């Protein structure tokens, strides 16, 4: 049916597909935590960082698609749907993962998914 080289090519394609799928599953399982650094003023644009703190202010943009969350003198930029889905409000303590970006000369964190924002119970001490 297939020649030797064709069988080898199919075997290699299947092997690569299995490796890619396995890698995706492992990385999804372990999450972003091992790859994120604590956020600081020296964090570089494009760097995956982690920050914790109390929400000081939530502002929805004029169009209503995005939200700006002020936390520890840092701005988090995310979709407003994430704020509504999680029911976030001023005073909530959260842990976030985001990508650093400079906007109008100030560092901010771009939070991609609602899963990158997690509430911290009031009796749990904040890290850093």
ZIVEN-V18819 format. One record per pair of residues at least 12 apart in sequence whose C-alpha atoms are under 7 Angstrom apart, sorted by the first residue. I is the first residue (numbers start at 0). J is the second residue. If there is no record, write none. Layout:
i=I j=J
i=I j=J
//
This chain:
i=35 j=47
i=35 j=48
i=35 j=49
i=36 j=48
i=36 j=49
i=37 j=49
i=37 j=50
i=38 j=50
i=43 j=99
i=44 j=99
i=44 j=100
i=44 j=101
i=45 j=98
i=45 j=99
i=45 j=100
i=46 j=98
i=46 j=99
i=47 j=97
i=47 j=98
i=47 j=99
i=48 j=96
i=48 j=97
i=48 j=98
i=49 j=95
i=49 j=96
i=49 j=97
i=50 j=94
i=50 j=95
i=50 j=96
i=51 j=93
i=51 j=94
i=51 j=95
i=51 j=125
i=51 j=126
i=52 j=70
i=52 j=71
i=52 j=92
i=52 j=93
i=52 j=94
i=52 j=125
i=53 j=70
i=53 j=71
i=53 j=90
i=53 j=91
i=53 j=92
i=53 j=93
i=54 j=68
i=54 j=69
i=54 j=70
i=54 j=89
i=54 j=90
i=54 j=91
i=54 j=92
i=55 j=69
i=55 j=70
i=55 j=89
i=55 j=90
i=56 j=68
i=56 j=69
i=56 j=89
i=57 j=69
i=57 j=88
i=57 j=89
i=59 j=79
i=63 j=79
i=64 j=78
i=64 j=79
i=65 j=77
i=65 j=78
i=65 j=79
i=66 j=78
i=66 j=79
i=73 j=107
i=74 j=107
i=74 j=108
i=75 j=107
i=75 j=108
i=75 j=109
i=75 j=110
i=76 j=108
i=76 j=109
i=76 j=110
i=77 j=109
i=77 j=110
i=77 j=111
i=81 j=113
i=92 j=118
i=92 j=119
i=93 j=116
i=93 j=117
i=93 j=118
i=93 j=119
i=94 j=116
i=94 j=117
i=94 j=118
i=94 j=119
i=95 j=115
i=95 j=116
i=95 j=117
i=96 j=110
i=96 j=115
i=96 j=116
i=97 j=109
i=97 j=110
i=97 j=111
i=98 j=110
//
